[in-house]
Amino acid sequence: MPDELDVLERHPKTAKPGEVMRPHNLMCFGCGAESPHGLQLEMYAGEGFTVEAKMPVEQWMEGGPGVIHGGILSSALDDVMGMTPRLLGPPGVTVHLQVDFLQPIPVGKTLHLRAEILGRQRRKIYTEGVAHLGDPERPVARANGVFVTVDVREHFAEHVENSAKAAEYMGGKPQL
Ligand SMILES: CCCCCCCCCCCC(=O)SCCNC(=O)CCNC(=O)[C@H](O)C(C)(C)COP(=O)(O)OP(=O)(O)OC[C@H]1O[C@@H](n2cnc3c(N)ncnc32)[C@H](O)[C@@H]1OP(=O)(O)O
């Protein structure tokens, strides 16, 4: 993370601590409630510059026998960290993601996910993510991610026609 950082300020219209955050997109693999094969994470704004979510580790998420697949865990961390830019304003997309897998995560447990903004420099938002199984003092995974804010209309203009919600987006509701 660079030394010279911008001052962080919560956007006045972002969710308040304890409130549910609007998904990135109803079809988002991480947080979209209508994504048929997705994680369907419900995210909550936390205090300061944090976002939290819980994810039951289901059978279909299995990688090694009885434990979560690392890609599923990475996706969950990516998506929770990827919600933090919204606390400041426009959404951001991942440009860098690094995950440390600290302990096996058993199927049947509930994963607690927490993301925090560490700093911002221009469009770059530096974040940290932590996962635990109920005891925050015993993390089972840690991550760092860099997100770059985008003008969503411009960024998705070429691709929105591929969305399962193309008709709605192209009709203007929901707004891109
Ligand atoms: C309906 C609502 C939808 C809401 C949609 C939100 C969905 C979020 C979903 C969860 C998160 C995801 O999985 S997102 C999916 C995966 N990610 C992506 O598809 C992103 C693909 N990448 C890109 O499209 C592009 O790289 C952009 C747009 C992010 C950046 O391109 P750009 O606009 O030309 O900007 P550029 O100058 O290159 O970069 C801006 C700044 O970031 C720095 N930067 C660029 N790449 C990196 C990097 N890997 N690591 C560190 N820093 C980097 C640059 O040095 C620069 O710093 P400086 O010059 O300022 O110092």
The ligand as a MOL file (V3000), in Angstrom:
LIG
                    3D

  0  0  0     0  0            999 V3000
M  V30 BEGIN CTAB
M  V30 COUNTS 61 63 0 0 0
M  V30 BEGIN ATOM
M  V30 1 C -24.5930 -2.3000 -11.3820 0
M  V30 2 C -23.4480 -2.1480 -10.3950 0
M  V30 3 C -22.2610 -2.9770 -10.7250 0
M  V30 4 C -21.2360 -3.0400 -9.6150 0
M  V30 5 C -20.0550 -3.8520 -10.0670 0
M  V30 6 C -19.0940 -4.2220 -9.0030 0
M  V30 7 C -18.7790 -5.7040 -9.1000 0
M  V30 8 C -17.8230 -6.1360 -8.0320 0
M  V30 9 C -17.7590 -7.6470 -7.9610 0
M  V30 10 C -16.7710 -8.1080 -6.9420 0
M  V30 11 C -15.3810 -7.7960 -7.3540 0
M  V30 12 C -15.0020 -8.5410 -8.6210 0
M  V30 13 O -14.9190 -9.7130 -8.6620 0
M  V30 14 S -14.6790 -7.5830 -10.0050 0
M  V30 15 C -14.3220 -8.7110 -11.3430 0
M  V30 16 C -12.8260 -8.8970 -11.6360 0
M  V30 17 N -12.1430 -7.6540 -12.0210 0
M  V30 18 C -12.1870 -7.0980 -13.2470 0
M  V30 19 O -12.9010 -7.5760 -14.1580 0
M  V30 20 C -11.3620 -5.8750 -13.4860 0
M  V30 21 C -10.5800 -5.9680 -14.8000 0
M  V30 22 N -9.7010 -4.7780 -14.9310 0
M  V30 23 C -10.1190 -3.6640 -15.5620 0
M  V30 24 O -11.2240 -3.6050 -16.1140 0
M  V30 25 C -9.1840 -2.4890 -15.5690 0
M  V30 26 O -7.9010 -2.8840 -15.1150 0
M  V30 27 C -9.6750 -1.3360 -14.6450 0
M  V30 28 C -10.9620 -0.7010 -15.2400 0
M  V30 29 C -9.9810 -1.8040 -13.2220 0
M  V30 30 C -8.6010 -0.2610 -14.5360 0
M  V30 31 O -8.2800 0.2270 -15.8080 0
M  V30 32 P -8.1830 1.7990 -16.0860 0
M  V30 33 O -9.4840 2.4570 -15.8120 0
M  V30 34 O -7.5620 1.9580 -17.4650 0
M  V30 35 O -7.2000 2.3410 -14.9540 0
M  V30 36 P -5.6390 2.1330 -14.7340 0
M  V30 37 O -5.0020 3.4760 -14.9430 0
M  V30 38 O -5.0790 0.9550 -15.4390 0
M  V30 39 O -5.6050 1.7870 -13.1690 0
M  V30 40 C -6.1040 2.7090 -12.1930 0
M  V30 41 C -5.1260 2.6710 -11.0180 0
M  V30 42 O -5.0990 1.3090 -10.5090 0
M  V30 43 C -3.7500 0.7960 -10.5370 0
M  V30 44 N -3.7930 -0.6360 -10.8420 0
M  V30 45 C -4.2620 -1.2210 -11.9460 0
M  V30 46 N -4.1240 -2.5600 -11.8640 0
M  V30 47 C -3.5270 -2.8180 -10.6860 0
M  V30 48 C -3.1230 -4.0130 -9.9950 0
M  V30 49 N -3.2790 -5.2130 -10.5350 0
M  V30 50 N -2.5630 -3.8970 -8.7830 0
M  V30 51 C -2.3830 -2.6630 -8.2200 0
M  V30 52 N -2.7710 -1.4950 -8.8000 0
M  V30 53 C -3.3310 -1.5710 -10.0120 0
M  V30 54 C -3.0580 1.6330 -11.6300 0
M  V30 55 O -1.6690 1.6660 -11.4230 0
M  V30 56 C -3.6990 3.0040 -11.4170 0
M  V30 57 O -3.0820 3.6390 -10.3130 0
M  V30 58 P -2.7210 5.1970 -10.2570 0
M  V30 59 O -2.3330 5.6030 -11.6360 0
M  V30 60 O -3.9410 5.8880 -9.7660 0
M  V30 61 O -1.6240 5.2700 -9.2690 0
M  V30 END ATOM
M  V30 BEGIN BOND
M  V30 1 1 1 2
M  V30 2 1 2 3
M  V30 3 1 3 4
M  V30 4 1 4 5
M  V30 5 1 5 6
M  V30 6 1 6 7
M  V30 7 1 7 8
M  V30 8 1 8 9
M  V30 9 1 9 10
M  V30 10 1 10 11
M  V30 11 1 11 12
M  V30 12 2 12 13
M  V30 13 1 12 14
M  V30 14 1 14 15
M  V30 15 1 15 16
M  V30 16 1 16 17
M  V30 17 1 17 18
M  V30 18 2 18 19
M  V30 19 1 18 20
M  V30 20 1 20 21
M  V30 21 1 21 22
M  V30 22 1 22 23
M  V30 23 2 23 24
M  V30 24 1 23 25
M  V30 25 1 25 26
M  V30 26 1 25 27
M  V30 27 1 27 28
M  V30 28 1 27 29
M  V30 29 1 27 30
M  V30 30 1 30 31
M  V30 31 1 31 32
M  V30 32 2 32 33
M  V30 33 1 32 34
M  V30 34 1 32 35
M  V30 35 1 35 36
M  V30 36 2 36 37
M  V30 37 1 36 38
M  V30 38 1 36 39
M  V30 39 1 39 40
M  V30 40 1 40 41
M  V30 41 1 41 42
M  V30 42 1 41 56
M  V30 43 1 42 43
M  V30 44 1 43 44
M  V30 45 1 43 54
M  V30 46 1 44 45
M  V30 47 1 44 53
M  V30 48 2 45 46
M  V30 49 1 46 47
M  V30 50 1 47 48
M  V30 51 2 47 53
M  V30 52 1 48 49
M  V30 53 2 48 50
M  V30 54 1 50 51
M  V30 55 2 51 52
M  V30 56 1 52 53
M  V30 57 1 54 55
M  V30 58 1 54 56
M  V30 59 1 56 57
M  V30 60 1 57 58
M  V30 61 2 58 59
M  V30 62 1 58 60
M  V30 63 1 58 61
M  V30 END BOND
M  V30 END CTAB
M  END
